[in-house]
Amino acid sequence: MRHFIRRWLDWAMTELLPPSRPRTGGQSVHLRYEKAGQWLHAAAVPWNAENVSVEVLLNVHSSSRHRSDFLLRIPGLSPITAEQFRQDTANPRLHRLTFRLPTPSNRVMADLTWKHKLLTTISIPILTEAQFLSELQFSHATTAVRLRDTVVPAQTFISSQCKNLLTSVVLRSPTGLAPLADLGIAVVFESARTGQKQTVPVPLTSTQFATSSALLTAVAPTTPRTAGDYTITWTVSGRPVVTQRVTAITQRRFLQSLRVLEARFVVAEVDGGVRTVRQPPAVGENARIGPCFILVSREVGSAAVLDLDVGTQISGSARNTSVLQQNILITDGPTVFAPGLLEPSELESVIGFELRYKAYSLGVLSFRPVPSATINAEGAFKPAPDFTWSSGAEEELTSRLSKLMDKHDAD
């Protein structure tokens, strides 16, 4: 009798009483969708998902329940039978019920039933294309050029030096990047002078589709070889979203934009100390001396690699001798150029350093102090000898004029 009652209770629990209702909130209902060969979790299903999976966590009293007892009813569709009904590995009292269905065109409310008895109503939200594109963000858009073996961000560059033109952007979406598999991302490179356009597709990998952010990079098919303006436009499904502008200039224009912000001497003492000074020590004090120039380009966002050399100005000679060479990347920010030091024996008769690019003189750093004119008792004066003006001389002139002005104000 006791065994009979137990079997009857088991039958009643299984056949007459429905399983406990799943919670509609929290983690009891999971939505997944299939896109680009992957199953991805989401709070809303993209409009272009290939399939949708609804997983419900149920508290089932017995393992004798059948998946055919559960149906998912959606208006306009035939009732959908559960695809899987398996025990949860973490909690044996719970079972996972899985349904697979086609992607609805709009938000739907699905009824989960057990033997035609309503257990719960599940909301399946749909992410529309317009909503996805409105939330898609393109940030940190950057253009870069390859100059020799260096890749540097730039808005202005020398056309003859550019080996490749690159652009990159950080792509973000709070709902994931998988919907882009059907939309497509591309970059359009256009010459403002000729109007020629080149389109470069930028595909995403399966790993990037499964994330909410990715760094994308594209390279121009051909290198800009003529001076002029170029536009770089990122597009999604053919629609422009971000546009950048770069300018290719001639080498002559870049050289004309260069200026020496400051020039100093680098002095290496015998004891190993290194310092920079405006006026060098006397030659023969066993100190090695070299030039230090701080260069900058007035072209906004510019970058160029130049082979600069430093020549020594010899007393009594109009000819300069090249002694130090170095290639250097110069931008629109201050760039320090200190190519090396010379031994005391090499500095005999040297009156200054001249910074040059080929035959183009960029600046002079003189060993000689600024000469002064002399005035006799009769008011006549002897003019100062010829002197090569430099940034150091400019600073000294500014300092002396400032002292004169201060003295005049005090009087």
C-alpha positions in Angstrom: 0.0 0.0 0.0 2.8 2.4 0.9 4.6 1.7 -2.4 1.3 2.2 -4.3 0.8 5.6 -2.7 4.4 6.7 -3.5 3.9 5.7 -7.2 0.7 7.6 -7.2 2.3 10.7 -5.7 5.1 10.5 -8.3 2.6 10.3 -11.1 0.5 13.2 -9.7 3.6 15.4 -9.4 4.7 14.6 -12.9 1.4 14.5 -14.8 -0.9 16.8 -12.9 1.2 19.5 -11.3 3.2 21.9 -13.5 6.8 22.6 -12.8 7.5 25.7 -10.7 7.2 28.9 -12.6 10.6 30.3 -13.8 11.4 33.8 -12.7 11.0 36.2 -15.6 13.7 38.5 -14.3 17.3 37.8 -13.2 19.1 34.9 -14.8 16.3 32.3 -15.3 15.7 33.2 -18.9 18.7 33.5 -21.4 18.6 34.8 -24.9 21.2 33.9 -27.5 21.4 34.5 -31.2 23.5 33.0 -34.0 25.5 35.3 -36.2 28.8 34.9 -38.2 29.0 31.2 -37.2 28.8 31.9 -33.5 26.2 31.7 -30.7 26.3 35.0 -28.7 24.5 36.1 -25.6 22.5 39.3 -25.8 19.9 41.4 -24.0 18.3 42.1 -27.4 18.4 40.1 -30.6 19.8 41.9 -33.7 17.4 42.2 -36.6 19.8 40.3 -38.8 20.4 37.3 -36.5 20.2 33.9 -38.2 18.5 32.1 -35.3 17.4 32.7 -31.8 17.8 30.5 -28.8 15.6 30.9 -25.7 16.8 29.0 -22.6 14.6 28.7 -19.5 15.8 27.4 -16.1 13.0 25.4 -14.4 12.7 23.8 -11.0 11.4 20.3 -12.0 10.2 17.9 -9.3 11.0 14.8 -11.3 13.2 13.7 -14.2 10.3 12.0 -15.9 9.1 15.1 -17.6 9.3 15.1 -21.4 10.5 18.0 -23.5 7.5 17.5 -25.8 5.3 18.6 -22.9 6.7 22.1 -23.2 5.8 24.5 -26.0 6.7 28.1 -26.8 3.8 29.9 -28.4 4.4 33.1 -30.4 1.7 34.9 -32.3 1.8 34.2 -36.0 4.0 31.1 -35.6 3.2 27.4 -35.0 3.9 26.2 -31.5 7.6 25.5 -31.0 8.7 22.3 -29.2 11.6 22.4 -26.9 14.9 21.4 -28.6 16.7 20.3 -25.4 15.7 19.4 -21.9 18.7 18.7 -19.7 19.6 18.7 -16.1 21.6 21.6 -14.8 25.2 20.6 -13.8 25.4 23.0 -10.9 22.0 22.2 -9.3 20.4 18.8 -10.0 16.9 20.1 -9.0 17.0 22.5 -12.0 16.6 21.7 -15.7 17.5 23.8 -18.7 14.8 24.0 -21.4 16.0 25.3 -24.8 13.9 26.5 -27.8 15.2 27.5 -31.2 13.2 29.8 -33.4 13.6 32.2 -36.4 14.4 35.8 -35.7 11.2 37.8 -35.2 10.9 41.1 -37.2 9.7 43.0 -34.1 9.6 42.6 -30.3 7.4 39.6 -29.4 5.9 38.1 -26.2 6.2 34.3 -26.1 4.1 32.1 -23.8 5.8 29.1 -22.3 3.3 26.3 -21.6 3.4 22.9 -20.0 0.6 20.6 -21.3 -1.2 23.7 -22.5 -0.9 25.3 -19.1 0.7 28.7 -19.0 4.0 28.8 -17.0 5.3 32.3 -17.9 5.5 34.9 -20.6 8.9 35.7 -22.1 9.8 38.9 -23.8 12.1 38.7 -26.8 13.3 42.2 -27.7 14.7 43.0 -31.1 17.6 45.4 -31.8 16.7 47.3 -35.0 19.3 48.4 -37.6 18.6 52.1 -36.9 19.1 51.6 -33.1 22.3 49.7 -33.7 23.8 52.3 -36.0 22.8 55.1 -33.6 24.8 53.4 -30.8 27.8 52.5 -32.9 30.8 54.7 -32.0 33.9 55.5 -34.0 36.5 57.0 -31.8 40.2 57.8 -31.7 40.4 58.1 -35.5 44.1 58.5 -36.5 46.0 58.8 -39.7 49.7 57.7 -39.9 52.4 57.5 -42.5 55.3 55.2 -42.8 58.5 57.1 -43.2 61.4 54.7 -44.0 61.1 52.2 -41.1 59.0 54.5 -38.8 55.2 54.7 -38.6 54.1 58.0 -37.1 50.7 59.7 -36.7 50.6 62.7 -38.9 48.3 65.1 -40.7 51.0 66.7 -42.9 53.9 64.8 -44.5 56.4 65.1 -47.4 54.9 63.3 -50.4 58.2 62.0 -51.6 59.0 60.4 -48.2 55.6 58.6 -47.6 55.9 54.8 -48.1 52.3 54.0 -46.9 49.3 56.0 -45.7 47.4 54.3 -42.9 44.3 55.0 -40.9 42.9 53.4 -37.7 39.8 53.8 -35.5 38.4 52.3 -32.3 35.0 50.8 -32.9 32.5 50.3 -30.0 29.0 49.1 -29.7 27.2 48.4 -26.4 25.2 45.5 -28.0 28.2 43.8 -29.7 29.8 44.0 -33.2 28.3 40.9 -34.7 25.5 42.7 -36.7 28.3 44.3 -38.8 28.8 41.0 -40.5 26.0 41.9 -43.0 26.6 45.7 -43.1 30.3 45.8 -43.9 32.9 48.5 -43.1 35.1 50.2 -45.6 37.5 53.1 -46.0 37.4 55.5 -48.9 40.7 57.3 -49.8 40.1 60.3 -52.1 42.4 62.9 -53.7 41.0 66.4 -53.5 43.1 67.4 -56.5 42.1 64.6 -58.9 38.9 63.4 -57.3 40.1 59.8 -57.6 38.6 57.4 -55.0 39.9 54.1 -53.7 37.7 51.9 -51.5 39.3 49.4 -49.1 37.0 46.9 -47.3 37.9 46.3 -43.6 36.7 42.9 -42.5 36.3 41.9 -38.8 37.5 38.5 -37.5 35.2 36.1 -35.6 37.0 37.1 -32.4 36.1 40.8 -33.0 32.5 39.9 -33.8 32.2 38.4 -30.4 33.3 41.6 -28.6 31.9 45.0 -28.1 35.0 47.0 -29.2 37.8 46.5 -31.7 40.7 48.4 -33.2 40.5 48.6 -37.0 43.3 49.6 -39.5 43.3 50.2 -43.2 46.2 51.0 -45.6 45.8 53.1 -48.8 46.2 50.9 -51.9 48.5 53.5 -53.5 50.9 55.9 -51.9 50.2 59.6 -52.3 53.1 60.9 -54.5 51.8 64.3 -55.4 51.3 67.3 -53.1 47.8 68.1 -52.2 44.9 67.4 -49.8 43.5 63.9 -49.3 40.3 62.8 -47.4 39.9 59.5 -45.6 36.3 58.4 -44.9 35.2 55.4 -42.8 31.8 54.0 -44.0 29.3 51.5 -42.7 27.1 49.9 -45.3 28.2 52.7 -47.7 27.3 55.5 -45.3 30.1 57.9 -44.1 30.6 58.1 -40.4 34.1 59.6 -39.9 36.2 61.8 -42.2 39.8 62.7 -41.8 41.9 65.1 -43.8 45.7 64.9 -44.5 48.0 67.1 -46.6 51.0 66.0 -48.6 53.5 68.8 -49.1 56.8 69.2 -50.9 60.2 68.9 -49.2 60.9 72.6 -49.9 57.7 73.7 -48.1 58.6 71.5 -45.1 62.2 72.9 -44.9 60.8 76.5 -45.0 58.5 75.6 -42.1 61.5 74.5 -39.9 62.8 76.8 -37.2 65.4 76.4 -34.5 63.7 77.1 -31.1 66.9 77.0 -29.2 70.6 76.1 -29.6 73.0 75.2 -26.8 76.3 73.5 -26.2 76.5 70.0 -24.8 79.6 69.7 -22.6 81.0 66.4 -21.3 83.3 67.0 -18.4 86.4 64.9 -17.7 84.7 63.5 -14.5 81.8 62.1 -16.7 79.2 64.8 -16.0 77.2 66.1 -18.9 75.5 69.5 -19.0 74.1 72.0 -21.5 75.2 75.6 -21.5 74.6 78.7 -23.5 78.2 79.7 -23.6 80.8 77.0 -24.0 84.0 76.7 -21.8 87.3 77.7 -23.3 88.7 75.2 -25.7 91.5 73.2 -24.2 89.9 72.5 -20.8 89.8 68.8 -21.7 86.0 68.9 -22.2 84.3 67.4 -25.1 81.8 69.8 -26.7 78.9 69.3 -29.2 75.9 71.1 -30.5 72.3 70.7 -29.4 69.5 72.2 -31.5 65.8 72.1 -30.7 63.8 72.0 -34.0 60.1 72.4 -34.7 58.0 72.6 -37.8 55.3 75.2 -38.2 53.2 72.8 -40.3 50.3 71.5 -38.1 50.5 67.8 -37.4 53.6 67.4 -39.6 56.2 64.6 -39.6 59.3 64.1 -41.7 62.6 62.3 -41.5 65.7 64.3 -42.5 69.3 63.5 -42.8 70.9 66.4 -41.0 74.5 67.2 -40.6 76.5 69.6 -38.5 79.5 71.5 -39.9 82.2 73.3 -38.1 83.0 77.0 -38.9 86.8 77.5 -39.0 88.4 80.8 -38.2 89.7 82.5 -41.3 88.0 80.0 -43.6 84.7 80.4 -45.5 84.3 76.7 -45.9 82.5 74.5 -43.4 83.6 70.9 -42.7 80.9 68.3 -42.0 81.7 66.5 -38.7 78.5 65.0 -37.4 75.5 63.4 -39.2 72.3 61.8 -38.1 68.8 61.1 -39.4 66.0 62.4 -37.2 62.2 62.5 -37.1 60.9 66.1 -36.9 57.3 66.9 -36.0 55.3 70.0 -35.1 56.5 69.5 -31.5 60.0 70.4 -30.1 62.6 67.9 -31.3 66.0 67.7 -29.8 68.9 67.1 -32.2 72.2 66.4 -30.4 74.3 64.2 -32.9 77.4 63.9 -30.8 80.5 65.4 -29.2 83.9 66.5 -30.5 87.3 66.0 -28.7 89.2 69.1 -27.6 91.8 68.5 -30.4 89.0 68.7 -33.0 87.8 72.0 -31.7 90.9 74.1 -32.3 90.2 77.1 -34.6 86.4 76.2 -34.5 84.3 79.3 -34.1 80.9 77.7 -34.4 78.6 74.9 -35.5 76.2 75.1 -38.5 73.1 72.9 -38.8 72.4 72.0 -42.4 70.2 69.8 -44.6 72.3 69.3 -47.7 73.0 72.9 -48.9 70.2 74.4 -46.8 71.3 76.1 -43.6 68.9 75.8 -40.7 70.8 77.5 -37.9 74.2 78.5 -36.4 75.6 78.0 -32.9 78.6 80.4 -32.4 81.5 79.9 -29.9 82.2 83.6 -30.1 80.5 86.1 -27.7 78.4 88.8 -29.3 80.8 91.5 -30.4 80.4 95.1 -29.2 80.9 98.4 -30.9 83.4 100.8 -29.2 82.9 104.5 -28.7 85.7 107.0 -28.2 85.7 110.2 -26.3 84.7 112.3 -29.3 81.5 110.3 -29.8 82.8 108.3 -32.8 82.4 104.5 -32.7 84.1 101.6 -34.3 81.6 99.1 -35.7 81.6 95.5 -34.6 83.1 93.0 -36.9 80.9 90.7 -39.0 79.1 88.2 -36.8 76.8 85.3 -37.7 73.6 85.8 -35.9 72.3 82.9 -33.8 69.6 82.0 -31.3 72.1 82.5 -28.5 72.8 86.0 -29.8 69.1 86.7 -29.9 68.7 85.6 -26.3 71.6 87.8 -25.2 70.1 90.8 -27.1 66.7 90.2 -25.4 68.4 90.0 -22.0 70.3 93.2 -22.5 67.2 95.1 -23.8 65.2 93.8 -20.8 67.9 95.1 -18.3 67.9 98.5 -20.1 64.1 98.8 -19.9 64.2 97.8 -16.2 66.8 100.5 -15.5 64.8 103.1 -17.4 61.6 102.3 -15.4 63.6 102.5 -12.2 64.9 106.0 -13.1 
